[in-house]
Amino acid sequence: MKKIVLATFFLVFYWSNLPSLYSQNGKESTTSSGFPIVWIEEGEGELPEAGGRVFFNLQYSIGDSMVYDSKTSGDVSFMQLPEADDPQIAGEPLFEALYLMVPGDVVIVTQRKNQMNQSLPGMADDDELRTRIEFVSYKTAEEYEAELQIIRDRLPEVREFVDSVWWNYVSSEYADKLIRTDSGLEFIIHKKGNGPPISKGDRISFHYFGKNIESAANFDNSFNRARAINFVVGSGTVMPGWDELFVLLNKGDVVSAFIPWQLAYGERGRPPVIPGKANLLYYFEIFE
């Protein structure tokens, strides 16, 4: 009984003193609007400048309850930083904090309801919103555009390769080379990666190119946007065929998958781009 009382006391003390506990572990400051900001981890590098791209993870908590976590989507959030004196970002702790951070920093910004431009539903007047920001990386506007162009320049090469994969599949050239599963999924590994096997719950990043097997129409790709896809395998946020495929692969693999409509967009499809019951070809380049 004594242990239970002590444990309960510790939990109450911990949550009620969470901001001060964070303060003891890192440097403190305030944003331009006066929001307290505490460093949990300190990185290194230059402060970001307006026009650059900031890549970050974000969590919102009220009391001991997390109300949002950007990591659940698998994507690292990113944005182009506006000018620091832009009136539209005044009073927004995320923007104000990012101007004080460098890559590798992890901070907590605290905000009371009466300090918020728009409060979250259910917040009491004395509630505090804690915004946890993990600064993943930063690219200047010039660096970011140069990287995008390198990826875009690969699009003709990738399109031509996917066309050849499609032809080899429909003409049965791959008949003896395909790996097949009981669900009807088929795939071929063009290049074996050096990374570890992919498991459910892993976050992976990759580029892809999509093609309708019946019509040969190209319907989507990440090379044109020059931005890789990130997601958590097995989270149910993508088509079933993707979740089934990736746990059969390694990070670094280059693969083409032939996904039956039951494991893709089903009977309805994704009008007007993908018709119902469409069997799809996806080409993937998975990062290591």
C-alpha positions in Angstrom: 0.0 0.0 0.0 2.8 2.4 0.9 4.5 1.7 -2.5 1.2 2.6 -4.3 0.8 5.8 -2.4 4.4 6.8 -3.2 4.0 5.9 -6.9 0.8 8.0 -7.1 2.6 10.9 -5.4 5.5 10.7 -7.8 3.2 10.7 -10.9 1.2 13.7 -9.6 4.4 15.6 -8.8 5.9 14.7 -12.2 3.0 15.9 -14.3 2.3 19.0 -12.3 5.9 20.0 -12.5 6.7 18.9 -16.0 7.7 22.3 -17.4 10.0 22.9 -14.4 11.6 19.4 -14.8 12.3 20.2 -18.5 13.8 23.6 -17.4 16.3 21.8 -15.2 17.5 19.8 -18.2 18.1 22.5 -20.7 18.5 26.2 -21.5 15.5 28.5 -21.4 14.4 31.5 -23.4 11.2 33.1 -24.7 9.9 33.6 -28.2 9.2 37.0 -29.7 5.7 36.9 -28.3 6.9 35.9 -24.8 6.1 32.1 -24.9 8.5 30.2 -22.6 10.7 27.8 -24.5 12.9 25.1 -23.0 15.6 23.1 -24.8 15.4 19.3 -24.1 18.2 18.5 -26.5 20.6 20.8 -28.2 21.9 20.4 -31.8 24.4 22.3 -33.8 24.5 24.4 -36.9 23.3 27.7 -38.2 20.0 29.4 -37.4 17.5 29.1 -40.2 16.7 32.0 -42.5 13.5 33.1 -44.2 12.9 31.2 -47.5 14.7 28.1 -46.3 13.0 24.8 -45.7 12.7 23.4 -42.2 12.0 19.7 -41.6 10.6 18.9 -38.1 8.4 16.6 -36.0 5.7 18.1 -33.9 3.7 17.0 -30.8 0.9 18.8 -28.9 0.1 17.9 -25.3 -2.5 19.3 -22.8 -1.7 18.2 -19.3 -0.6 14.5 -19.5 -2.6 13.9 -22.7 -1.0 14.0 -26.2 -3.5 15.4 -28.6 -1.4 15.4 -31.8 1.8 13.6 -33.0 3.0 14.2 -36.5 5.1 11.0 -36.4 1.9 8.9 -36.6 1.5 9.8 -40.2 5.1 8.8 -41.0 5.9 12.0 -42.7 8.4 14.5 -41.4 6.7 17.8 -41.5 8.3 20.6 -43.5 7.7 24.1 -44.6 9.2 27.2 -46.1 10.0 29.7 -43.4 8.2 33.1 -43.9 9.8 36.4 -42.9 10.2 36.7 -39.2 8.2 39.9 -39.1 5.3 38.5 -41.2 2.2 39.6 -39.2 0.5 36.3 -40.1 2.9 34.3 -37.9 2.8 36.7 -34.9 1.7 34.8 -31.8 2.3 31.3 -33.4 4.8 29.5 -31.2 5.9 27.0 -33.9 7.2 29.7 -36.2 8.6 31.8 -33.4 10.4 28.8 -31.9 11.9 27.6 -35.2 13.7 30.9 -35.7 15.5 30.2 -32.4 16.5 26.6 -33.2 19.2 24.8 -35.1 19.1 21.2 -36.5 19.1 18.6 -33.7 17.3 20.9 -31.2 14.3 19.6 -29.4 12.3 22.2 -27.5 9.1 22.6 -25.5 7.0 25.8 -26.0 4.3 26.5 -23.4 1.2 28.4 -24.2 -1.9 29.2 -22.1 -5.4 29.3 -23.6 -5.7 33.0 -23.3 -2.4 33.4 -25.3 -3.6 31.3 -28.2 -4.9 32.7 -31.5 -7.3 29.8 -31.6 -7.6 27.3 -28.7 -8.2 23.6 -29.1 -11.7 22.2 -28.3 -12.1 21.2 -24.7 -9.3 23.4 -23.3 -10.0 24.8 -19.8 -9.0 28.4 -19.1 -6.1 27.3 -16.9 -4.9 24.6 -19.3 -1.5 24.8 -20.9 -0.7 23.6 -24.4 2.8 22.2 -24.7 4.3 22.1 -28.2 7.2 19.8 -28.6 9.3 20.6 -31.7 12.1 18.3 -33.0 14.2 20.2 -35.6 15.2 17.4 -38.0 17.1 19.3 -40.7 17.3 22.6 -42.6 18.1 23.5 -46.2 18.6 26.9 -47.7 16.2 27.9 -50.5 19.1 27.4 -53.0 20.1 23.9 -51.6 16.5 22.8 -51.5 15.8 23.8 -55.1 19.0 22.2 -56.3 18.1 18.9 -54.7 14.6 19.0 -56.2 16.0 19.6 -59.6 18.2 16.5 -59.4 15.2 14.3 -58.6 13.0 15.9 -61.3 15.8 15.4 -63.9 15.6 11.6 -63.2 11.9 11.5 -64.2 12.4 10.7 -68.0 14.8 7.9 -67.1 12.4 6.4 -64.5 9.4 6.7 -66.8 11.3 4.8 -69.5 12.3 2.1 -67.1 8.8 1.7 -65.8 7.5 1.4 -69.3 9.9 -1.5 -69.9 8.8 -3.2 -66.7 5.2 -2.9 -67.7 5.9 -4.4 -71.1 7.9 -7.3 -69.6 5.0 -8.0 -67.3 2.1 -7.9 -69.8 4.2 -9.9 -72.3 5.0 -12.6 -69.7 8.7 -11.9 -69.9 8.8 -11.9 -66.1 6.8 -15.1 -65.7 9.6 -17.1 -64.1 11.1 -14.1 -62.2 8.1 -12.9 -60.2 7.7 -13.5 -56.5 4.0 -14.2 -55.7 2.1 -14.2 -52.5 -1.2 -16.0 -51.6 -3.1 -12.7 -51.8 -2.2 -12.2 -55.5 0.5 -9.7 -55.0 3.4 -10.1 -57.4 6.8 -8.3 -57.4 10.3 -8.4 -58.8 13.4 -7.0 -57.1 15.6 -5.1 -59.6 18.3 -4.3 -57.1 18.8 -5.7 -53.6 19.5 -3.1 -50.9 22.1 -3.2 -48.1 19.7 -2.2 -45.4 17.9 -4.3 -42.8 14.7 -6.1 -43.4 11.6 -4.0 -43.1 9.2 -4.8 -40.3 5.7 -3.7 -39.3 6.0 -0.4 -37.4 9.1 0.7 -39.2 9.1 4.2 -40.7 10.4 4.1 -44.3 11.1 6.6 -47.0 10.9 6.0 -50.8 10.2 7.3 -54.2 7.6 5.7 -56.4 6.1 5.7 -59.9 2.6 4.4 -60.5 1.1 2.9 -63.7 -2.3 1.3 -64.6 -1.5 -2.2 -65.9 -4.6 -2.5 -68.2 -4.5 1.0 -69.7 -0.7 1.6 -69.4 -1.6 5.1 -68.1 0.9 6.8 -65.7 -1.2 8.2 -62.9 1.2 9.4 -60.2 4.8 9.6 -59.1 6.9 11.3 -56.4 9.8 12.1 -58.8 7.8 14.9 -60.4 7.1 16.4 -57.0 10.7 15.7 -56.0 9.6 14.7 -52.5 9.9 11.2 -51.1 7.1 9.5 -49.3 7.4 8.6 -45.6 5.1 6.4 -43.7 4.9 3.8 -40.9 4.6 0.2 -42.3 1.4 -1.6 -41.2 -0.3 1.6 -39.9 -3.2 1.2 -42.3 -2.6 4.6 -43.9 -1.9 3.2 -47.3 -3.4 0.6 -49.6 -3.1 -3.0 -48.3 -0.8 -4.0 -51.1 1.8 -1.6 -50.0 1.7 -2.8 -46.4 1.9 -6.4 -47.5 4.8 -5.7 -49.9 7.1 -3.7 -47.7 7.5 -6.3 -44.9 8.8 -8.7 -47.6 11.6 -6.3 -48.5 14.8 -4.7 -47.2 15.6 -1.0 -46.9 17.5 0.0 -50.0 15.6 -2.4 -52.3 14.6 -1.2 -55.8 11.4 -3.1 -56.7 8.4 -3.2 -59.0 5.1 -4.5 -57.6 2.0 -5.6 -59.5 -0.9 -5.1 -57.2 -4.4 -6.6 -57.9 -7.3 -4.2 -57.4 -8.4 -6.0 -54.2 -5.2 -4.8 -52.6 -5.2 -1.4 -54.3 -8.2 1.0 -54.6 -10.9 -1.7 -54.7 -14.1 -1.6 -56.7 -14.5 2.2 -56.5 -11.0 3.1 -57.6 -9.9 6.7 -57.1 -11.9 8.7 -59.7 -11.1 10.3 -62.0 -7.5 9.2 -62.0 -7.9 5.5 -61.2 -11.0 3.5 -62.3 -12.6 0.8 -60.2 -11.0 -2.6 -60.1 -7.8 -1.3 -61.6 -4.7 -3.5 -61.2 -1.7 -1.3 -60.6 2.1 -1.3 -61.2 4.2 0.5 -58.7 8.0 1.1 -59.0 9.7 1.8 -55.7 13.2 3.0 -54.7 13.4 2.5 -50.9 15.9 4.5 -49.0 18.4 2.7 -46.8 
